[in-house]
Amino acid sequence: MIANVVIDQFHKGGPIMWPMLVVMITAVAVILDRIIWWTAHAAHREPAKLEEVYGALEEGNISAASAAAKDARDPVVKVLWHALNHHHASLEGALTVASGAELQKAGRFLVAMDTLITIAPLLGLMGTVLGIMHSFNAVGESGLEVSKVSGGIGEALIATACGLGVAVFVVLFYNYFGALVTKLQFEIETAANNLEIMLKTSKKPRAKGQPE
């Protein structure tokens, strides 16, 4: 019954509902992909391993820190591992490359979601224009025949409502996933700063008479 109503409203929305359907399906697919990715990301976090890396760095044991970070699934620890294996060449460059790769994975499809947020209301607006045109054409062809005029107005309203509904639905997830990316970026930057400080401290020359 509900499905019949939805299908009926879909057809009443006019031809613009077909590209709108493509936008809706794409939006749902992208959002599901991101939900699955962030769920796996949460399962891969390893705060204990991060503390183990910090502990080895505090002792000045870079090789032990690298060994602790090896094969980690936590993106923050992976960034540290990459930097620890390239700290002799360019620590800052290694951190930039590794963090960029992890943030690119985290921010995947955000641009697509932003595009969908823009396209959906525009399609709705186009449907509005087409519906009003149909109403005016009906007036010109058959005078003020209520059924034809109201059909064009209904088409306009349905298309507008769908466009706005899709945009609102997507923007909620867009902001949520964007906040998660920002949080991850902050965690990576914090870990990178801690790594730089610890490495600089471990490389400082010891004063004479200071125990090894």
C-alpha positions in Angstrom: 0.0 0.0 0.0 2.7 2.5 1.0 4.7 1.3 -2.0 1.8 2.0 -4.3 1.4 5.5 -2.9 5.2 6.1 -3.4 5.1 4.8 -6.9 2.0 6.9 -7.7 3.7 10.1 -6.3 6.8 9.2 -8.2 4.9 9.2 -11.5 3.0 12.3 -10.6 6.4 14.1 -10.1 7.0 14.0 -13.8 10.1 13.0 -15.9 12.5 14.9 -13.6 11.9 12.2 -11.0 14.1 9.7 -12.9 17.3 11.7 -12.5 16.2 12.4 -9.0 15.9 8.7 -8.4 19.5 8.3 -9.7 20.6 11.0 -7.2 18.8 9.3 -4.3 20.3 5.8 -5.1 23.8 7.3 -5.4 23.3 9.2 -2.1 22.2 6.0 -0.3 25.1 4.0 -1.8 27.7 6.6 -0.8 26.3 7.0 2.7 26.3 3.2 3.3 29.9 3.0 2.0 30.9 5.6 4.5 29.0 4.0 7.4 30.7 0.7 6.7 34.2 2.4 6.4 33.8 4.4 9.7 32.5 1.3 11.5 35.6 -0.6 10.4 37.8 2.4 11.3 36.4 2.4 14.9 37.1 -1.3 15.2 40.7 -0.8 14.0 41.6 1.8 16.6 44.5 0.7 18.8 45.0 3.2 21.7 47.1 0.6 23.6 49.5 0.3 20.7 49.8 4.0 20.4 50.8 4.3 24.0 53.3 1.5 23.5 54.9 3.5 20.7 55.0 6.6 22.9 56.5 4.6 25.7 59.3 3.3 23.5 60.0 6.9 22.2 60.1 8.2 25.7 62.9 5.7 26.4 64.7 6.9 23.2 64.3 3.5 21.6 63.2 4.3 18.0 63.6 0.8 16.7 61.3 -0.6 19.4 58.8 2.2 18.6 58.9 1.3 14.9 58.5 -2.4 15.8 55.5 -1.7 18.0 53.8 0.4 15.2 54.5 -2.2 12.5 51.4 -3.9 10.9 49.1 -1.6 12.9 45.6 -1.0 11.5 45.0 2.2 13.5 45.6 5.1 11.0 47.3 7.2 13.6 49.8 4.5 14.5 50.3 3.8 10.7 51.3 7.4 10.2 53.8 7.2 13.1 55.2 4.0 11.7 55.7 5.5 8.3 57.4 8.5 9.8 59.6 6.4 12.1 60.9 4.5 9.0 61.8 7.7 7.2 62.9 10.0 10.0 66.5 10.1 8.9 65.5 11.5 5.4 62.6 13.8 6.0 60.4 13.4 9.0 58.1 16.2 8.1 57.7 15.0 4.5 57.0 11.4 5.7 54.3 12.7 8.1 52.7 14.8 5.4 52.6 11.9 2.9 51.3 9.3 5.4 48.7 11.6 7.0 47.5 12.8 3.6 47.0 9.2 2.5 44.9 8.3 5.6 42.9 11.5 5.5 42.2 10.9 1.8 40.7 7.5 2.7 38.6 9.0 5.5 37.3 11.9 3.3 36.4 9.7 0.4 33.1 10.6 -1.3 32.8 13.9 0.7 33.1 15.8 -2.6 30.5 13.5 -4.2 28.1 14.1 -1.2 28.7 17.9 -1.6 27.8 17.6 -5.2 24.6 15.6 -4.5 23.6 18.3 -2.0 23.8 20.9 -4.7 22.3 18.8 -7.5 19.2 17.5 -5.7 17.5 20.9 -5.0 18.5 22.1 -8.5 16.7 19.1 -10.0 13.7 19.9 -7.7 13.8 23.5 -9.0 13.8 22.2 -12.6 10.9 20.0 -11.8 9.1 23.0 -10.3 9.6 24.9 -13.5 8.5 22.0 -15.7 5.4 21.5 -13.6 4.4 25.2 -13.8 5.0 25.1 -17.6 2.6 22.1 -17.8 0.0 24.0 -15.9 0.3 27.0 -18.2 0.1 24.8 -21.2 -3.0 23.1 -19.8 -4.6 26.5 -19.3 -3.8 27.5 -22.9 -5.1 24.2 -24.4 -8.2 23.5 -22.3 -8.9 26.7 -20.4 -9.2 26.4 -16.6 -9.6 22.7 -16.4 -8.9 22.0 -12.8 -7.5 18.5 -13.1 -4.9 19.4 -15.7 -3.8 22.6 -13.9 -3.6 20.9 -10.5 -1.7 18.1 -12.1 1.1 20.5 -13.2 1.1 22.2 -9.8 1.3 18.8 -8.1 4.2 17.8 -10.3 6.0 21.0 -9.3 5.5 20.5 -5.6 6.5 16.8 -5.6 9.7 17.5 -7.5 10.6 20.4 -5.1 9.8 18.3 -2.0 11.9 15.4 -3.3 14.9 17.6 -4.1 14.9 19.3 -0.8 14.3 16.0 1.1 17.3 14.4 -0.6 19.5 17.4 0.1 18.5 17.5 3.8 19.1 13.8 4.1 22.6 14.0 2.5 23.7 17.1 4.3 23.2 15.5 7.7 25.5 12.7 6.9 27.9 15.0 5.1 28.4 17.2 8.2 28.7 14.1 10.4 31.3 12.4 8.2 33.1 15.8 7.8 33.3 16.1 11.6 34.8 12.6 11.9 37.4 13.5 9.3 38.3 16.7 11.2 38.6 14.7 14.4 40.9 12.2 12.8 43.0 15.0 11.3 43.4 16.5 14.8 44.4 13.1 16.3 47.0 12.6 13.5 48.4 16.1 13.9 48.6 15.7 17.7 50.4 12.3 17.3 52.8 13.8 14.7 53.7 16.7 17.0 54.3 14.3 19.8 56.5 12.2 17.6 58.6 15.3 16.5 59.0 16.4 20.1 60.1 13.0 21.3 62.5 12.5 18.5 64.1 15.9 19.1 64.4 15.1 22.8 66.0 11.7 22.1 68.6 13.3 19.8 69.8 15.9 22.3 73.4 15.4 23.4 73.8 14.2 26.9 75.6 16.4 29.4 79.0 15.2 30.7 78.6 12.9 33.7 74.9 12.2 32.8 74.2 8.5 33.0 73.4 6.7 29.7 
